[in-house]
Amino acid sequence: MPTGRAFLIFAASALLELLPLVVAHGDDSHGPDGKAFVHNESPSRPTIADGIKEASVEPQSYFALSDHASQMYTHIFLMVLAWVVILPVGRYRVKARDNEKDSLISPQPVGLFVGTIYNSQTPDLYPNNSHHKAGWAITWIACVWVLMSVVNLYIGGNKKRALIRPPLSFGALAQQQPFRDSTSHEYRWSRDSGQGTERNTASLIGSPRSMSQQSDTLHFSEMRSPFRRVEFQDDIDVHDDDEGNADDEKRSFLRNNRVDKFLQLHVPKYAIGRTWLVLQGVFHAIERILLVLGFVGFTTGLVTYGGVFRGSDVFNGLAHFIKGGIFFWYGLLTLGRWMGCFADFGWAWNIKPTSQEMVARWKTALPSAEFIESFVIFLYGISNVWLEHLAAWGDAWAPQDLEHISITIMFFGGGLLGMLIESSKVRDFLNTNILSAQRGNAHEHDLEWDWPQTYRFPMNPLPGLIIMLLGIMMSSHHQESMVSTMIHSQWGSLFVGFALARAVTYIILFISPPTSYLASRPPSELVSSFCLVAGGLLFMASNRATVTALEQYDLDAMFIFTLTMGSSALLMAWCAIVVALKGWAYRKENRSLFSYRRSQLHTAHEPHTP
């Protein structure tokens, strides 16, 4: 008995001695050589620097190269500042005010200069990379856009002033400049007794009509625009217009120097007619794709900086980056729909405007957003059927290839069904059975034969269903490593979350269909947008080369997951700020319009007293 107690005491003391080791090391109780760790030899926590040292003696990427790293960080910072911060704000500023284009991409040339210096001082660790070629191409396209925006400044400003001012005769043009600086009177175009008594009025110059009649005729041609719904006054101050012109001169691009005067004189001569239309078309086309081009520059820069996509890995990397990039921009467009950016298209969960007095004719002819989503899914399916075996061209077909082709066939069929659902003619044909029961016009005006309220708004679950099935498949897809399996499971789960949030949106709108032209902003679409943005970025990061690099530097799937979640939330917040700044700038430049609208709304909501 004493021997048993002594044994228990000895065993308990030994367990207590081993307890710190168990707590400290968990299940890693043995080192790489098979020997047990002792208490004073516990391994330190691995860092990214340790992974870089263990990866190779010679750096195989710019990320592993420590020489001149500060120049690379400066280059990255300036490019992010130019393309993510300044360009979106400047692009909307151009729409609100045509002035000062010099601050749009000002860090771009500095960042390009720093990058060129870095390339000259470091070895070429990624020969024939795509970032150098794409970067220069995007830079030249951006320069063309800035140049055309300057031309648009001089032409657009003149056209805008031509819409505001009444047409003048040659005599008026001859008389305007000499008296502009020498007179200090306030001239008025009016029908009062003072008309024609001053030396610079229309009656002295020889105009057959009064200035107010010309002004009324001019403004009458602009009354079709919904943004011109203001009460026109008979009296317009020339002095106020001169103040506006002086303010425009202060805001001019080149500050009224010789170059500015030369451009004001000669640019309007050549940018007229078809030339003007072509310039406007090219300008707006570049403006639409400029952010996408910046995204291409960033992605190719990441590939070059990380040293991935070498050899045959380029096919796997391109597939993940293209597909993941599509979902990323799909998420940003979904966020734009929630914010009301596409309300004039009827894509903002609102009633689609159909009056040509409110929107342009081509906007009324656009299909629904659900049709566009279904068409993209259909196009992806019909094109990728022939591309899934591209990486192993000439080799035998593997079961994994057949799995991928089955997914593309699902996209093809689901997208086709989604487009059929969005067709109004197809929906009308589906009602043939019950419409044939309507005999003559006896019941034509019965409420039972009216179109349901849900017909006014597209509710198509096919895009969400296809993406949810894709997420489920990728979450359970076999991968080569545990890190790859976890990353695929993460973005697959996010795609399932998008589908569920979209289903909540349709449930809300089915119960209470939208009745306004304004964006209804269902809160579930914010979740949908976040899942698509974050899922798209994780999709891009789940390629074979990136996963190998993560494992090489002892990084796990949770590292890339948390980094992606934070970046997605920050990017969505910045997008909301940029769109809000656009609205603020536009309202600031059109105060009369919105003050009139607020007064009309205030009058409409006032209680009527007998």
Secondary structure by P-SEA (a helix, b strand, c coil): caaaaaaaaaaaaaaaaaaaaaaacccccccccccccccccccccccaaaaaaacccccccccccccaaaaaaaaaaaaaaaccccaaaaaaaaaaccccccccccaaaaaaaaaaaaaaaccccccccaaaaaaaaaaaaaaaaaaaaaaaaaaaaaaaaaaacccccaaaaaacccccccccbbbbbcccccccccccccccccccccaaaaaaaaaaaacccccccccccccccaaaaaaaaaaaaaaccccccaaaaaaaccccccccaaaaaaaaaaaaaaaaaaaaaaaaaaaaaaaaaaccccccaaaaaaaaaaaaaaaaaaaaaaaaaaacccccccccccccccccccccccccccccaaaaaaaaaaaaaaaaccccccccccccccaaaaaaaaaaaaaaaaaaaaaaaacaaaaaaaaaaaaaacccccccccccccccccccbbbbaaaaaaaaaaaaaaaacccccaaaaaaaaaaaaaaaaaaaaaaaaaaaaaacccccccccccaaaaaaaaaaaaaaaaaaaccaaaaaaaaaacccaaaaaaaaaaaaaaaaaaaaaaaaaaaaaaaaacaaaaaaaaaaaaaaaccccc
